[in-house]
């Protein structure tokens, strides 16, 4: 009789199980339908769009295949990336032009799916061992998309390269979380060969004494940087790297926004890095030229502005170092350490877009990681008013400031004030707040506030 009762308990009638299972499947079915509908609509829209960053990459790759000059400031949109990035687009450039936009959209869609899969795995410690029941998983992702969706959509709108840099950087974070230090150095090195900003991982590697990662970072990034010279050398001789430095890098100044004739302008509403926003806020300009409005709070002057910018940039680096101290992760369980590594990686991603010489809107797609990390902390673990306020601020500065909500003119005006910069600063603050609260050396009152 007892065995019969056990069997009935372990194997309830089919009719009693189905109501509990069906709701669990509905979000997955709905997500699948939305994904495939998005792929179809996105493919159509990608081929209809007039302007595209893809043309810049295709032009660069085509010129490299011919050995022609790659960096030309006379171009309307100059190819401004390290030489390896042009080589990476050679396979796509070799296809008929009619297929470029469709294939590139599908590649970006695939990269984004890969990013979500990796991020979901890194979030499992928060999902699996939540201190409270928490909302259904689909509610969590809805919150994350509400905060970061605007930045993800910008990549598709601009048909830009940013998911490549995002994915490689996230793979470096995954490697660190899994204790694969060599692999982390390799992935960060690949990212730096494509675009210099992932070099910020070096700060984390050195700070946490991951010297094998530092060594492999330099080996991989240097090897990939000179690989185009071996496969597709310049017809006029010399290295692609020297051409890049002489044409573009030489004009970059520490503590100042990127300003290079024919490539970047110091006053650029699209440049949402810290230096660019501070320049717009503290530099008075004439509004009878190409710029229609002055958003400066007051005119600080170049020396004072440079000092402010440098101090602000150093403060960001200092905050990253403070939150990512190696001893904060000692004596943590494997799951807790994995979740913490995700937060440390989120700090680096925020630093990449804030400290880069040029950070356009699509670059901020990486804010998906701090948004997910902080939302998981708020919804499934310990939360507090500060964290909630910073998440709301991210939503307001990012999502609610779009041109689709505010209109074309007002949207561009608030962008000039640095709304996306503010969103990234809130993400950095929220992530550091969680990391410092949950460090094993934080006071109990701070941990359980």
N, C-alpha and C positions, 0 to 999 in steps of 0.2 A: 504493500500500500504506500509505504514511504517512497519507494522508487518511482511509483506512478505520479506522486505529487511533485517529485523533483523534475520528472520529465515534463509535466505540465508547466512548471515554473520556468524551466530553461527553454522550452519550445512552445510558446503560447500559440493559439490558433492564428492562422494566417489573417483572418479578418481583424484581429486585434493589433497586428503589427503594421499593417499597411497605412493606417492614418498617421502613425509617427514617422514613417519613412518618406511618404510622399512630400510633405513640406520641406524635408531636407534636400530633396532632389530639385525642387522647383527653382531655387536660385541658380543652380548649375545649368539647368535647361535654359533658363532665361538669359544667363550670361553667355552661353554658347550661341543662342539665337542672335543676341546683340553683337557678339564678336563677328560672326559671319556676315551679318547685315552691314556692320561697320567696314569690313574688308571690301565688300562690293561697292558701297557708297564712297568709301575713301579712294578706291582705285579710279572710280569715275571722276571724282573731284580733283585728284592728283593730275589727271590728264587735261582737265579744263583750266587749271590755274595758270595764270600768265607769268607772274614773277616766281622765281625759284632759286634757292641756293644751290640746287643740284647742278645748274648750268655752270657755276663757278668750279665745282669739283670736276665736271666733265671736261671743261676747257683746260684745267690744269693737267688732268691725266692725258688728254690728247696731245698737249704740247710736250709733255715728258716723253711720250712714245716717239715723238719726232725729234727729240733732243733740243727743242726750241726753248727760248727763255721762258721760265715759268712765272717769275715774279715781275709784273709790269704795273707800275703805279698809274699808267695811262688808261688802264682798263676801268670801266664803270664800276665793276666789282672785282677787286684784285684777289687772286688766290694768295692767302696770307698764312698758310699753315706750313709746318715742317715738311721737307721733301717726301718723307715716307708716306704721308697722307695722300699725296698725289698718286704714288705707286699703288696704294690700296684701292684706288678707284679705276685702275687700268682695266681690270676684267669687265667692269660695267661699261666703261667707255668703248670697249671693243665690240659691244653689242650694237645692233642697228638703233639709231636714235629713237625710232618709234617705240622701242621697248624700255627706254631709260626710266621714264617716270613710273610706269607700272611696276617694273622690277624693283625700283628703289622704294616705292611705297610698301611693297610686300616684304622687302628686307627690313624696313623700319618696323612694320607690324610684328614680324617675327622677333626682332630684337626686343621690342617692348614686352611681348609674351615671356621671353626668356628672363627679362628683368623681374617681372612679377613672380615668376616661379622661384627664382633665387631669393627674392625678398621674402616671399611667403615661408620658405624654409628657415631663413634666419629669424623669423618671427615666431617660430614654433614654441620656444621656451615661454613666451608670453601667453600664447594661446593655450598651451598644454598644462601649464601650472599656474593658472590665474588664481589670485587670492579670492576673487569673487566670481560669480557665475559669468557675468559679462553678457553683452548682447550677442546675437547670432553673428557669424563671421561676415555675412553679407552686409550687415549694418556697419561693421568696422571698415570694410573696403569702401562703402558709400561715403563715410566720413573722410577717408583718406583722399578719395577722388574729388570730393567737394573742395578740399584744401589744395590739392596738387594738380588736379585735372587741367587747369588752365595752362600750366607750364608744359604738360605732356602734349596737349593739343598744338602748342606753338611749334613743336618739332615737325608735325605733319603739315601745318599751315605753311611753314617756310621750306619744307622739304630739306631740312638741314641734317647735319652729320651727328647731332648730339647724342643720339642713342648709342652710337658706337663708343664714344668716350664714356658714357654712363655705364654701359655694360662692362667694359674692361675695368673701370674703377670698382664696380660692384664685385666683379670676380676677384679683385685684389682684396676687398673686404671679406669675402667668403673665405679666401685662403687664409687670411689672418685669423678669422673666427675658428677655422678648423685646425689651426696650428701648423699650417703648411707655409712656412716662412719663405722658402725658396720660390714657391709658386706665386706668393704675394709680390715679391720683387720682380718676377718676370712680367706679371700682368700690369703692374704699375709702370714698368719700363716700356711696355707696348703702348700704354696710354700716353706716356710722355713723348714717344716717337711720333705719335699722331698729332698731339697737341700738348704744349708745354705744361699746362696747368696741373696734370696728375703728378708732376714732380713734387707737389706738396706732400705726397705720401712719404717722401724722404724725411720730412720733419718728424712724422710719426715713427718711422723705422729707427731713426737715430735716437729719438727720445726714449723709445722702449727697448733700445739696445738689440734691435733685430739686424745685425750687421751683415748677415748672409743675404738678407733682402736688399740691403743697400748695394752690396757688391753686384748682385744679379740685376738690379735696376740699371746700373751704369753699363754693364756688359750688354744687356738687351737693347737699351735705348740707343747706345752708340752704334751697335751693329745694325739696327734697323734704319738709323739715320743715314748711314753710308751705303745701305743696300741699293738704293736707286742709282748710285754712281757705278755700281758693278753691273746692274742689269740694263739700265737705260741712261747712259752718261750724257752729259751736255755736249752738243755738237761743237760749241765754242771752247770746250775745255773747262777745267776747274771743277769744283764740287758744288752740288746743289745747296749744301749747307752754307757755304760762304756766300752764295747768291742770296739766300734767304736772310742771312745776318746783315749783309751790306744794304739790302733793299728795305727791310722792314724792322728787324730787331734793333738796329743801331739807333732808331728814333724813340725807342721806349725808355722812359725815365722813371726811376724809382720815386714813388710818392706823387706821381702825376698821371693823369689819364692818358691813354694812348692818343698820340697826335702825330700823324704822318701824312704828308701831302699826297692826296689822291687815294688814300686808304682809310685812315681814321681821322675823325675830328674830335678835338677836346670837348666841345659842346655838342653832344650827340644824345638825343633823347633815348635812343635804343641801347646805349651803353649803361647798363644798370649795375656795374660793379661799384665798389665803394668810392674809388677815386673819381669816377665819372659823375656820380651823384653829388659828391661834395663840391666838385668843380661847378656844377650847375647851381647849387645852392649858395655858393659864396663867391660867384663871379658875375658882376653886372655886365650886361651886354646890350648892344644896340638892337632894337627890334624892327628897324626899317630894312633889314636885309633878309636873308633866307630864313632866319629865326623869327617867329611871329610873336613870341612873348618871353619876357624875362621873369624867371622864377626865383631869382636870387633873393635871399633873406637880407644880405648886405654884402658889399664888396670887401673882401678880406685882403686882397693883394697876393701876389704869387708866393713870396717867402712865407707869409703866415699860413696860407692855404696848404703849401707843401708840408709845413711842420704839422698841421692838423691832420693831413692825410696820412703821413708817416706814423704819427702817434696812433691814429685809429687802426691802421693796418697792423702795427705791432701789438695793439691791444687784442686784436682778433687772434693773432698767433699765440699770444700769452694765454688767452682763454682756452685755446685748443690744447696747449701744453698742460695747463692746470687740470682740465677735465680728463685728460688721457694719461695721467700719471700711472706708471706701471704697477705701483704698489696698491692702487685702488682695486686691481683685479685679483690680487692674491687672496687665497682662502675662499674663493668663490667656487660654487659647483660648476660643472661643465656647461650646463644649460645657462646659468647666470652669466658665465664668462662669454658664451656665444652671444647672448643678448647685449651684453656690454660692448663687445667688439662692433656690433652693428651701430651702436650709438657713437662710438669713436670714429667709425667710418663716415657716419653722417656729418660729424664735425668737419672732417677733411673735405667732404663734398661741398659743404657750405663755404668753407674757406676757398675752395677752387673758384667758385663763381664770384665771390666778393673781392678776391685779391688778383684775379686775372686782369691783364691790361685792357681786355675788351670782353664784356659779357652781355650778349644780346639776350632777348627774352627766352629764346629756345634753350639757351645754356642752362636755365634754371629748372629744367626737367629733373635734375638731380635732387630737387627738394622733395621729391616723392619719398626718399629714404628717411630724412628727419621727420616728415609728416607721419609716415607709418610708424616709426619708432616711438614718437611721442604720443600718438593716438593709441597705440597698444599699451603704453604705460598708463594712460589716462583711463582707458576702458576696461582693462583686464588686470591691472596691478594697482599700485598706490597712485592716487591722484591728489591734486590740491588746487587751490584757486589760481596760483601763479601759472601753473602748467595750462590750465583751461584758458586763462586769459591770453596766453601767448599763442595757443592754437586758434583762438577766435581772431586774434590780431593777424595771424598768417592768412586766414580765410578772408578777412576784410581787405588787407593790403594786396593780396594776390587775386583772388577770385572776384571780389566785388568791385575791383578797380578796372575791369576789362572794358574795352570800347563797346562790346556788345551790351553792357549794362549802362555805361555812362554816356555812350555816344562817341563819335569820332573825335570831335574837338576836345571835349572835356577829358576823354580817356587819354589822349596824347598829352594833355596838360598835366594831369596828375602823374602820368608816367615820367614826365620831366622832373617832377619833385622826388622821384625815386621810390615809387610804390613797391616795385619788385625788389629793390634793394632792401627796403624795410621788411618785406616778407622774409627774405633770406636772413636778415639780422634777427628777426623773431625766431626763425627756425634754429639758428645757432644758439640763441639764448635758451630756448626751450630744451634743446638737446643737452646743453651743458648743465642746465638745471637738474635734469633727470640723472645725468651721470654723476654729478656731485652729491645729489641726494642719496643715491643708491650705492655710493662707494663704501667699501668696508671700513673706512676710517671716518665716515660722516657721523656726527653726533646723533644719538637716538631720536632726539627731538626733531632733527631735520629729516631723518629717514621716515618718520611716521607722522609727519605734520598733517 
